[in-house]
Amino acid sequence: MTDAATDELVADLVAAIDVQTVRVVRAVAEHCSLTAAAVALGYSQPAVSQQLRRFEDRTGVALVERVGRGIRLTEAGRVLARHAHAVATALEAAAGELAALRGLRAGRVRLVAFPSASATLVPRLIAELGRTHPGLTVTYVEAEPPEAVAAVRADRADLAVTFSYPGDRDDPHRESARGLDVHDFGREPVRLVLPAQHPAASDEVVDLATLAHEPWIAGCPRCRGHLLDLADDAGFLPRIVVETDNFVAVEGMVAQGLGVALLPGLALAASPRHPGVVTRPTARSDERSLHLVTARGGARVPAVAAAMRALETARSTLGAVDTMDSDV
């Protein structure tokens, strides 16, 4: 094929790819069914079929093929689906900027965040958006960082609130968020949680090495990994006797003398302080980083930008996170 013929073919394909075709192909790829794609898009099944057929008639390129009683994307369909997320995000950014000119009176933002953010940042974010942009619809799903990043990549979420620890292999999601935008959102302290009667409870700061022979209560897998890293740096292997990602349960177990623990500031802010525990900084002032993850260019979508601003406001109302240490 000559260069001129190739250019003409590319021009024809570009002209045939409209917004609706991109949305339909993306929905078919996600739901593996014309009927389910139609339901997700709010269309009738014949309308979805007609949209695909119109593209195929104009280009001679089939996007779907029948397999038994079902359908699947052809190789061409899979190529278009692979680019659909980026195309749709760019289109939503453009539409969003136009909506911003009208005062952001409508829109939707799909949020995903980790558990301790659920009880601290997320309620404040939703309340703030309700005050500032009552026309926005917010949906929320709770997930740990790896699943949250995956949700953004799969276009199941517009904005993910995540965390990472120093030394994480994926800090801050370098590999898992490749092709996405990762925005720094600040840091939160990591505190030791001790029984109120513990000998170290009266210290202003605690060296982890002095707790080498204590039983430990470990948190979520990433938090547990951070504990192992810190203990290794301090020259010991922690004896983990309980593992739970329920931070309220961690405080209750510490209060009963079952062990000591490390908890990040948001987890401490999310639960009423148990009268039988105290929290203390580590000698190294350990902390973890918070991040906001969006699709590439997603922060240009006004609904997402509004949610990010609301998160900043929510964080500013949680100043106590920086001074979480307490006595009995």
C-alpha positions, -999 to 999 in steps of 0.1 A, spaced: 0 0 0 14 34 -10 19 62 16 -10 81 1 -33 51 3 -22 46 39 -29 82 48 -63 80 32 -72 48 52 -60 64 85 -81 95 77 -112 74 70 -107 55 103 -102 86 123 -134 101 108 -153 70 117 -143 69 153 -168 90 172 -174 94 209 -203 69 210 -183 42 193 -154 46 218 -179 44 247 -196 13 233 -164 -6 226 -151 2 260 -183 -10 276 -183 -42 255 -147 -49 266 -156 -44 302 -189 -64 303 -182 -90 275 -218 -87 264 -238 -63 241 -268 -65 265 -247 -58 296 -229 -30 277 -262 -15 268 -274 -16 304 -242 1 316 -245 28 290 -283 33 295 -290 24 258 -311 -3 242 -293 -34 230 -303 -27 193 -289 8 197 -255 -6 207 -255 -31 179 -264 -3 154 -235 18 166 -211 -10 160 -226 -19 127 -224 18 115 -187 19 122 -181 -15 105 -201 -3 74 -181 29 71 -147 13 75 -150 -23 66 -134 -32 99 -153 -55 122 -152 -47 160 -170 -77 173 -175 -114 163 -199 -140 174 -187 -170 195 -214 -195 201 -243 -175 215 -221 -147 228 -198 -121 212 -163 -110 217 -141 -82 204 -121 -88 173 -84 -79 172 -94 -45 158 -120 -41 186 -93 -49 212 -70 -23 197 -98 4 200 -107 -8 235 -70 -4 245 -71 32 236 -107 39 247 -98 48 283 -73 75 273 -97 88 246 -126 89 270 -106 106 297 -95 133 273 -130 138 261 -143 139 297 -116 165 305 -127 186 276 -164 182 284 -156 189 321 -138 221 313 -169 233 293 -190 223 323 -167 243 346 -177 274 326 -213 267 336 -203 266 373 -200 228 377 -237 223 383 -235 186 374 -210 158 372 -198 127 389 -166 116 406 -159 80 415 -137 78 446 -117 49 461 -96 51 493 -81 30 520 -99 21 553 -86 47 577 -93 74 551 -129 61 549 -135 73 585 -115 105 583 -109 121 549 -138 107 529 -168 119 551 -153 154 551 -147 153 514 -183 143 506 -196 169 530 -174 196 515 -185 188 480 -221 188 492 -216 224 504 -196 237 475 -209 217 445 -243 202 454 -248 191 418 -219 167 419 -226 130 425 -199 111 445 -197 74 446 -172 56 470 -156 22 473 -131 12 500 -99 -5 489 -62 -9 498 -37 10 475 -30 -18 450 -67 -24 443 -74 14 443 -47 20 416 -61 -9 396 -96 6 398 -83 39 383 -65 20 355 -96 0 347 -117 31 347 -138 20 376 -127 50 396 -117 86 388 -97 94 419 -78 71 444 -64 81 477 -35 58 485 -4 56 507 31 43 505 59 36 530 96 46 525 114 18 509 83 3 492 93 -14 460 64 4 444 69 38 461 50 58 451 33 33 428 60 37 402 52 4 384 15 -1 393 6 34 383 27 36 352 7 57 327 -14 73 354 -9 105 373 3 103 409 0 135 430 17 139 464 -9 146 491 13 149 522 25 127 550 11 112 581 31 102 612 34 65 622 31 61 659 39 34 684 8 22 704 17 10 739 -2 -3 769 -7 26 793 14 8 820 43 -1 796 77 11 809 82 31 776 49 48 780 65 77 799 91 83 772 87 113 749 100 92 720 107 54 718 136 36 701 122 5 683 152 -15 694 140 -13 730 109 -32 720 128 -60 703 115 -87 728 79 -75 728 50 -93 711 37 -73 682 3 -68 667 6 -62 629 -18 -44 606 -25 -46 569 0 -64 546 17 -32 536 18 -20 572 31 -53 583 59 -50 557 68 -16 570 70 -30 605 94 -57 593 116 -31 575 118 -9 606 126 -38 629 152 -50 605 168 -16 606 167 -17 644 184 -51 644 156 -75 653 129 -97 639 95 -88 655 75 -116 671 41 -110 655 14 -127 676 -17 -112 660 -24 -98 625 -55 -76 618 -62 -47 596 -89 -35 620 -72 -5 637 -98 -3 664 -91 -39 673 -54 -32 674 -59 -6 701 -81 -29 721 -56 -57 719 -28 -34 730 -49 -22 759 -53 -58 770 -15 -62 770 -14 -86 741 14 -67 724 26 -34 710 18 -20 676 25 7 650 -4 27 636 -5 56 611 -20 90 621 -52 86 602 -60 52 618 -55 68 652 -77 98 643 -104 74 630 -109 56 663 -118 69 698 -86 67 719 -88 36 741 -82 46 777 -57 17 782 -32 29 755 -8 57 748 9 66 715 44 78 711 66 89 682 94 66 671 130 78 676 132 82 638 99 101 635 87 75 610 59 84 586 41 73 554 32 93 523 -3 99 510 -10 101 472 -39 109 449 -40 88 417 -59 98 386 -60 88 349 -34 107 329 -47 143 328 -76 134 351 -70 164 373 -82 186 344 -117 171 347 -135 197 369 -154 172 390 -121 154 398 -103 187 405 -132 197 428 -128 165 447 -91 170 450 -96 205 464 -122 191 489 -96 165 500 -72 193 507 -98 210 528 -106 177 546 -69 172 554 -66 207 568 -94 199 593 -75 169 605 -46 189 621 -47 166 651 -32 139 630 2 157 634 -1 157 672 -16 123 679 5 114 711 -16 110 742 -14 100 778 -38 79 798 
